[in-house]
Amino acid sequence: MATLCRPAVQVPPHVITLADTLALARSQHAEHPQLPLVLRLIENTGVRTRHLVQPLELTLRHPGFAERNSVYEAEAKARVPRVVGRALAAAELGAQEIDLIVYVSCTGFMMPSLTAWLINTLGFRSTTRQLPIAQLGCAGGGAAINRAQDFCTAYPEANALIVACEFCSLCYQPTDVGVGALLSDGLFGDGVAAAVVRGSGGTGIRLLRNGSYLIPDTEEWISYDVRSTGFHFLLDKRVPSTMGPLAPALCELAARHGWDASELDFYIVHAGGPRILLDLGKYLEVPQHAFRFSRATLTEYGNTASVVVLDALRRLFDEGGPGEGARGLLAGFGPGITAEMALGCWEGTAAQADPADAARQRPGTRHGQGSAGTTGKPPGPRPENPPEGALSPS
């Protein structure tokens, strides 16, 4: 059965604090008629620090969409290999043992996808399947986990690598001065993450069931307006209220598995903002402490889109895990409005260490290509065609 192993997460070095963000809003939008509201909303996000791929002075410039996208590609190629190597090491696998790469990102565009570059550069087999996911936004992390589970359910001896790469700061638009846009300027951050789903073996979350739910007629609530200047993020004021219709979908998924969503041992959810966590706690009747990993991610890194779920999960591993057999829920929420949800049990009683970079070089890894090489073991049988119905684990 598919097991989601310990994620690896990395945030870039340039830090912007809440105080910096508020000062910037005051200086750049001093004449904005709703500045007091904007400042109050930013303070209420709960975000205290965020990380950026560029220094603040470069982030605030807009050299054009082409140049920004070039930065996206360069930064992705510089940062993703390290988290890939760490994720493979945590799963005790090498690049040659990966059968599918799911790459999720909504903050830049590449064709071919970064998956092709990863296969060519980090020693993955040329027969590795590729699944780029670009338009699910913050729900992308949950979707990546679910598609990896589907694949490993269809091919029980296969392994899937998930990569999430989000540089939200490259979507900053200095001419967007609506309240929603200014709130977003104080909410989103940058980060990359990777995790492995093993078809058999491994320690972590044994994935049991997944599902998806779309709130009807909410396509315009979270969206991009794509212009010559790039991606302009549009955020409807009704978005914070989405837990009302989404919480029943979470409860229904749990009930279909014979579980009560209010009585689980851990909750790893996308923290788009504090209202999401407050409302989810109310509707599921669970204490806010249950969302401590998601809240910590929001506080320390901001909303890093598809990376959030993987970073919250990483914090669960850091705490030592919830105990053998503990039951839990994972969920990502994003445009659509879409929820990508999964149920799982903790497998393995010991916390997984995140190996030091110096110990990550594996036999067979090409020099200068990070730690995503082979383990020296011959790969097992590779997947061919799935049995009928195998892609419907729920």
N, C-alpha and C positions, 0 to 999 in steps of 0.2 A: 504494500500500500504506500502511496506517495507520502514522503516526509519532507517538510520545509525546514531546511537547516539554517544555522545561524547566519544572519545577514552581516555584510560588511558595509560600513557607511563612512563617507568622507565629506567634509565641508571645506570650502576654500578659506584662505587665510584672512581675507579682508573683512573686518567686523564693523557693523553699524549697530549702535545701541538705541534703545528707546529714546534716550535724551537727544541723541544725534538726530533721530527721525523727527522728533517734535520741533527741534530747533530749525531743521531744514524746511519743514512745512511753514513755520512762522516767517522765515526769511524769504522763501520763494513765493509764498501766497499770502503776503501780508494784507492785501486788499480783497481777498476772497470773502464774499458776503457770509459764507457758512464756515469760516475758519474755526470758530469755537466748537462747532459740531464735529468737524473733521478731527480736531485735536482730541476731543473726548472719545471719539470712536477708536482712534489709534491707541490711546491709552488703555481702552477697555479690551483690546485684542488679547492682552496677556503676554504679548511678545516682548521680550526684554533684549534679546540680541538676535541678529541675523548675520549670515555670512555671504559675501559677494565674490564673484570670480574676478572682478576688477576693482581697483581702488575707487572710492566714492566719486572722485572728480571725473574719472572716465565713465563711470556708470551714469552720471548725470548728463553726459553729452549724447548726442544722437548723430553719429557719423553716417547713418543710412542703414537700411535693412541688409544690404549685401555685406557690408563690413561687420555688422553685428553677427550675422550668420556665420561669417568666417571665424569670428571669435568663438562662437558656439562650437564649431567643428574642432578648432584647435584645442579648446579647453576640454572637450569630451575625450579626445584622443590622449590628452595628457593625464587625465584624472581617472578615467574608467578602468584602465588596465590594473591599477593597484587594487581597487575594490574587487575586481574579478578574481585576481590571484588570492586575496584573502578569503573570499567566499568559497572558492574551490578547496583551499586548504582546510577550512572549517568543515566542509562536507567530505573531506578525505578522498577527493577525486582529482584527476588531472584533466586538462583540456580535451584529451583524446577520448575521454569517457562521457563527454557531453553530446547529446543527440539533438537538442533544440536550444536556441537562444531566443528569448523573448526580450526585446528592447523597447522600453517605454519612455517617451519624452514628448512634451507638448510645447517646449520653449525654443525649439530650433528645428531646422529641416535639413535632411541630407538624403540624397538618392544617388547611389544605393545607400541603404541604411548603414548605420555604424556596425551592424552585425557582420556585414561583408568585410569591413576593415578588421574587426576582431578575429574573424576566422583566418584571415590572411596573415595577421600579425602575431597572434598569441598561440598559434599551434593547434587550433581546433581542426577537426577533420573537414575536408571540403564537402562532405556529405551531410554536414550539420544543418538541420532545418533552421529557417529564419522566420521569426514572427515579430515584425515591428508594429507597435501600437502608438499612434500619434494623436488621436483626437478624443480621448476619454479624460484628458486633464487629470484632476486629482483622483479620479476613480481608477486611473491607469495602474497604480500599484496593486490594488485588489484584483483587477482584471488580469494582470500578469501572473499573479499567484494562481488564479482559477484556470487560466489556459495551460499553465504548466502542470497543474493537477490533472486536467483533462488528458493531456498528452501522456503523462505517466500512468494514468489509469488505462488508457488504450494500449500502451506499451509498458508493461510492468517492469521490464528490465532496463528501461531507458532512464536518462537523467536530463533535467532541463535547467538551464541557467537563466536567471532573471537579472536584467540590468535596468536600473532607473537613472536617468540623467536629466536634471532640471536646473536650468540657469534662468530663473524667473527675472533676475535683474536685467537681463538683455531684452526684456519686453517693456522696460520703463519707457513711457511716452511723455515727454515734458509738456506737450500741448494738451494732454488730457487732464482737465481740471474739475470734472464732476466729482461729487462726494464719493461715489463708489470707486472711481479711479484713484483718488487721493488716499482713500482707505487702503486700497490694494498696495499702494506705494509703501505703506507702513506695515504690511502683513507678510508679504512673500519673501522667501529667501532662496539660496542656491545650495545644491548638494547632489551627490551621486551615491548610489547604493547598488549592491548585488547580493543575490542569494541563490542557492541551489535547491531544487526540488528533486530528491532522489526517488526513483521508482521502487527501490528496495534498499533496506539498510538506512543508516544515518540516525542522528539524534536531533530532536526538535519537535515540530508540530506535525503529527500524523494527520494529514488532510482527509476528511471523511465525506464531505458534501459541500457543494457550492451552488450559488444561485445569483441571479441578476434581477434587478427591478428598476423600471423606468417610471417616474411620475408623469402621467399623461399631461401633454400640453405645457411643458416647462422648458422647451428647447431654448428659449430666449433668456432664461434666467442667468445662465453662465455661458458666455460665448466669446468668440474672437470676431472683431471687425478687422478683416485683413485688408490693409491698404499698402500703398507704395512705401510707407514708413515702417511696415511690419505688422506685428500682431498687437491690436488694441483690445485690451481686456475689458469686457462688459460684465458688470455684476449687479444683478437686480436686488433691490432692497428686501425682497421676499425670501432670498436664499436662506437666511438664518432660521426660517420657520420650517425647513424641509424635514426635520426629524419627525414632525407630526405624521406625515404619510409614509416615511421610510421605516420608522420603528416597527409598525405592524409587519412589514416585509421581513425584517430580521426575526421577529417572533415566529412568523409562519415557517421560515426556513428551519429554525430550531425545532419547532413542533413536528415538522415532517420527519425529523430524525429522532423524535421521542424525547426531546430536551425542552426545558423551560428556559427561555432567553434571560429570565430574571435571576436564574440560579446557577450561573456559570462561574468558573474559577478565574477566568481572565478575559479581558476585552481589549483587542488591538484594533483601533478605529482611526480613520482619518480625522485629524483635528483641524478643520478649516478655520475654526474660530472658537472662542469659549462658549458661545451660545449652542453650538452643536453638541458639546459635551454636557452642558447643563440640561438641555432638553432630552438628550438621549438617556441620561440618568433618570430623569423624571418619568419618561415613558416606559423605560424598562424596569423602573423601580430598583435601581442599583445605586450604591453610594458613589460619590465623585472619586473616591480613592480607587475605584475600579478602573478609572481612565488615567491613572497617574503617568503611565508611559506615554500616552498620546499628549497629555498636557505638558509633560517635560519637553517633548519634541517641539511643541508650539512655542513654549517659553524661550528655549535656548536657540532654536534655529528658525522660527517662524514657520509659515506654511510653505513647505518645499514640494508641493504638488504630489506627484506619484511616489516620491521618496518617503513621505511621512509614515506610511504604514510599515515600511521596512525598517525605518529608524525606531519607531515605537516597539516593533518586534525585537530589534536588537537590544533595547533596554530591558525587555523581559528576560532575554538570555543573560544580560549582565547581572541581573538580580539573582540569577541562579536557577531560574525556571520555577514554575508553579507546583512541581511535584508530579511524580509518575501518575499518569492517567487523568490528570486535570483536564477539564473540558473548557473550551473557549471559542470565541467568535472573533473573526477578522473581517473588517469591512472598509472599503474605500468609497467615497462619495464624490461625484463630479458632474460635469455637464450632462445635460439630458432632460431632467436631473436623473442621474443614474447611481444606483448602488451596486457594487460588486461585493458579494458576501461569501464567507467560507466558515465552516465549522471544523474543529480539529481537537485532538487530544495530545497532551504532552507525552513524548516518548523519550525516556532516558532521565535518570535521576540526577546526574551531575551536570553542572554548568559547563558549557563548551568554552574553552579559552579562545581568544582571538590571537592567533600566532603572531609573533613579532615579525616585522618585515624582513629582518635579516635571516630568519629561519624559513622563509617561504620559497626559496629556490628549490625546484624539484629536479630530479634526474630527467634529462631530455629536454629541459626548457631551453629555448634558443637564447643565446647571449643578448642582453639588452632588451628583452621582450617581457620583462616582469616575471611573475611567478605562475603564469597560467599554462605551464607546460604539462607534460605527461607524468604519470606516477611511475612509469616504467613497467606497468602491468598491461598485458594485452587487453584491448577492449572486448567486452562481452558481446553477445549477439545483438546486432543492430536492428531497430524496428523496420518492418516492411509495411504491411497494411493493417489497420486496426480491425478487430472483430466488430461485427455489426452491433451498433448500439453502445460501443465502448466509450464514446465521447459524450455520454449523458450520465455523469456520475450521480446526479441528483434524482 
